[in-house]
Amino acid sequence: MYVAVKGGEKAIANAHRLFAAKRRGDAGLPGLSVEQIVNQLSFAVDRVMGEGSLYDRELAAIAIRQAQGDLIEAIFLVRAYRTTLPRFGYSVALETAEMRIARRISATFKDLPGGQMLGPTFDYSHRLIDFALDADAPAEEPARSASGAEEMANIPRVIDLIGADGMMEEDPAPREDGSVGDLTREPLDFPADRDLRLQNLARGDEGFLLALGYSTQRGYARTHPFVGEIRMGEVEVGFFAEELGFEVTVGRVTVTECQMINQFTGSARMKPKFTRGYGLVFGHAERKAMSMSLVDRALRWKELGEEAGAAAQDEEFVLSHSDNIQASGFVEHLKLPHYVDFQAELDLIRTLHRDAETRAEGATNREAAE
Amino acid sequence: MPENMPLTETSEIDARRRAMRTLALAAPEALEAAYAGFAGLPDWHFARRPETGLVMVRGRIGGGGGPFNLGEMSVTRAAVTLATGETGHAYVAGRNQRKAAIAAVFDALWQNAGLRPRIEDEIIAPLGAARDDADRRGAEQAAATRVDFFTLVRGDD
């Protein structure tokens, strides 16, 4: 039960003032600029864009600054902002095969057409804190190689290399009626098709998906995964403008794509072949894209005739709990006044105690009488 | 694209789309400088004032399959009409309304047959060259991180 509670206005105003001072911190230090956050905290920006489900670097940086680095709070701010904007429509589907590659690796093939491009990565670093890092010093100019650079927007997909031999499942065809589910328009309903599942996972909480993906590796819905390919880079976004009558390029987005290759022993309907889990996320977000692809594959158990029983396979469980804004809203609402609810519970416990005491007294009196 | 559309019109649309793409991908500062430096700009007014909204970006299931909704991006659109009558449009990523307005002005100017060569030479060509340079730099930096595998000779003699 909820009741209106009056009072506390002054306390709230002062708390907000105190909080604003906490945000600013030591006034003797320079304040953070949005450009600094965009440039120097790019992974935080990318996470807020992905889970805020709104690609806009500057906006994500403003939200991160306002939220004092609390990324879920920043995601909340971005989600709230998007509800104030009109939607112009849907883009033409991205062609990740035409990505301008910044990084591309495969764990399944060493020598593959186009090669392995490590790009900018945490991998192979020693994870030692660099106490001597001079944040103001310019970075060394990145190395450049003219050889092989011209093909960087035309790197073949790894899965097509084995797909040609019929050993790899094909990409699913669009629905015949051309419809595409959109959970920002209609509430999620179960069972959900793969388009809706992928939309949900793409904006889902990285930590939640990481834990679920990890659980599949530890034996809960084991899918024997291999990273067929991770690619990260820029893709152009096309939009069909009604008033023009043709498609225009509005810009580019950086995305991370993961093709997770999994074993499949075959079924009555299908020959044994490799299957795939798919991950696609805004920005440079490999951990998220990999987790998404593991969970996507686990959720396909029914279609592939596999046994169910693990959390990561439970579509309703996964899709209903992946959104960190919904989740934190419900968890954190517990902080709001529940005085009347609690008073009712307190009265109940008091009554039960009284009843128990009455019974105990009655028993003692009976014993005494006997 | 209707099949009976004359070829010349198709190629004109393609040329306009290429120019609009270059404007959309240009840095806002570069567009500002190009606008400020353009001599003999005709008067213009907004046919549609700049408006920021969202486009739902679609991915493809498995990378090449049917579409799914990945997430939205901010996009700003504008339309301007020149004193000479042409109407230009712009749809550009982000919330920069000046960028959208300037891109729409250049799209309008591009449609003026007399001005088109100037727009192509003075605006589109340098913006396209700047984008190509940046793309080449990015590609060369990625190419420098390409792994050259080599097998160590094993000493089993």
Interface residues (C-beta under 8 A of the other chain):
Chain A: M49 G50 S53 L54 Y55 D56 E58 L59 R82 L85 P86 R87 F88 G89 Y90 S91 V92 A93 L94 E95 T96 A97 R100 I101 A102 R103 K110 D111 G115 Q116 M117 L118 G119 P142 A143 R144 S145 A146 S147 G148 A149 E150 M152 A153 R157 I159 E170 D171 P172 A173 P174 R175 V180 G181 D182 L183 T184 R194 D195 L196 L198 Q199 A202 R203 G233 E236 V237 F239 A241 E243 L244 F246 E247 V248 T249 V250 G251 R252 V253 V255 E257 Q259 R276 Y278 L280 F282
Chain B: M1 I13 R17 M20 R21 A24 L25 E51 T52 G53 L54 V55 M56 V57 R58 G59 R60 I61 G62 G63 G64 G65 G66 P67 F68 N69 L70 G71 E72 M73 S74 V75 R77 A79 H89 Y91 V92 A93 G94 R95 D135 R136 R137 G138 A139 E140 Q141 A142 A143 A144 T145 R146 V147 F149
